[in-house]
Amino acid sequence: MTAPPSCHTEEELREDSEDRGWVAKALTSKGSDLAIAFLCTKALFFVRVPLTLGLTPVVARLLQRRAVEAAATGSKSTTAAAAQELEKRL
């Protein structure tokens, strides 16, 4: 497939790029993806921290309960089984 022909000439595109403000230039520059990701991470800090603090004890209890149940039944955890499988291959 070929791309559709451009409706703008190079001169028009150059004029448009000169008319854009610094925000538009920053958002279309090569490092804009990284900058936007960084800003989103910083902006969501106040959402991530309470979620992490609230969910960590719940997840820890769940994982501990699974480990205790696996030990009681004599079955190996998936991590231990994967480790043994890797040792066999090496």
C-alpha positions in Angstrom: 0.0 0.0 0.0 1.2 3.5 -0.7 0.5 6.5 1.4 -2.0 9.0 0.1 -0.4 12.1 -1.5 0.3 15.0 0.9 -2.0 18.0 0.5 0.6 20.4 1.8 3.7 21.6 0.1 7.0 21.7 2.0 6.8 25.5 2.3 3.4 25.3 3.9 4.6 22.7 6.4 7.7 24.8 7.2 5.5 27.8 7.8 3.1 25.8 10.0 6.0 24.5 12.1 7.3 28.1 12.6 3.9 29.3 13.7 3.5 26.6 16.4 4.1 27.5 20.0 6.7 26.0 22.3 4.2 23.5 23.7 3.3 22.1 20.3 7.0 21.9 19.4 7.8 20.1 22.6 5.0 17.6 22.1 6.1 16.8 18.6 9.8 16.6 19.3 11.7 13.3 19.5 11.8 13.3 23.3 8.1 14.0 23.7 7.1 10.4 24.5 9.6 10.2 27.3 8.6 13.6 28.6 4.9 12.7 28.6 5.5 9.4 30.3 7.6 11.1 33.0 4.9 13.7 33.6 2.1 11.1 33.8 4.2 9.1 36.3 4.7 12.1 38.4 1.0 13.2 38.2 -0.3 9.7 39.1 2.0 9.5 42.2 -0.8 10.4 44.5 -2.9 7.6 43.1 -0.2 4.9 42.9 1.1 5.3 46.5 -2.3 4.7 48.3 -3.1 1.8 46.1 0.2 0.2 46.7 0.0 0.7 50.5 -3.6 -0.6 50.5 -3.0 -3.6 48.3 0.4 -4.8 49.6 -1.0 -6.4 52.8 -3.8 -8.1 50.9 -1.5 -9.6 48.3 1.1 -10.6 51.0 -1.6 -12.5 52.9 -2.8 -14.2 49.7 0.7 -15.3 48.8 1.4 -16.5 52.3 -1.8 -18.5 52.4 -1.0 -20.1 49.1 2.5 -21.0 50.3 1.1 -22.5 53.6 -1.5 -24.5 51.6 1.2 -25.8 49.2 3.4 -26.8 52.2 0.5 -28.6 53.9 -0.4 -30.6 50.8 3.3 -31.4 50.1 3.2 -29.8 46.6 5.9 -27.6 45.5 5.3 -24.0 44.7 5.4 -23.1 41.0 8.6 -21.1 41.6 10.3 -24.2 43.1 9.1 -26.4 40.4 10.3 -24.0 37.7 13.7 -23.8 39.5 14.0 -27.6 39.5 13.0 -27.7 35.8 15.7 -25.2 35.0 18.3 -27.2 36.9 17.4 -30.3 35.0 17.9 -28.5 31.7 21.3 -27.2 32.7 
